[in-house]
């Protein structure tokens, strides 16, 4: 059996004996120390409407996840959907793979030069359950040895999360709940009121945010206030096309 890499060993050591509720933050911090990166995020179920950010190591990392969630595409979404690593050596280059995320990244993520997204998979390696995003301030194309260290370190983090003694009793911060939790609630309410799928409802929220230039949390809160307010008042008007 192959010995774990130095980066993977550091990640495993950092998580040893930790409370499950602390694991996302501890793992992000350990990955930052073990690898030549400036920020880390861990997200679950990244390619579904039920996507949930577990932790972002700093402001730039959080902003990266917000932009990807708003646009519904980006490196971590692709990594979780395909089960393959996605390496973006120059985030401000020509990102034709993501027609919405590419321009948004150039405009809204000036502090990030490169992103490396790795899928989180179960033991078979065939079922992605999320992704780990690693980011650097400057553009940089990692060599094969560095990429292998990243693969093994993110795999170690995935094993830690998936083998936690409990089902990850994680409580989101108010900021994360406002962005991810409340948005999912708004999509669910909009789905019920309009009869469309939750996927379609979330797409409508994203389109509203993109078209109006507002943040997705603002659009979600407005939608919840309007639709739940209508319900409380007994309103049964025609479904809003959003």
Buried (B, 14 or more C-beta within 10 A) or exposed (E): EEEBBEBBBBBBEBBEEBEBEEBBBBBBBBBBEBBEBBBBBBBBBBBBBEBBBBBBBBEBBBBBBBBBBBBBBBBBBBBBBEBEBBBBBBBBBEBEEBEBBBEBBBEBBEBBBBBBBBBBBEEEEEEBBBBBBBBBBEBBEBEEEBBEBBBBBBBBBBBBBEEBEEEBEBEBEEEBBBBBBBBBBBBBBBBBBBEBEBEBBBBBBBEBBBEEEEBBBEBBBBBBEBBBEBEEEEEEEEEEEB
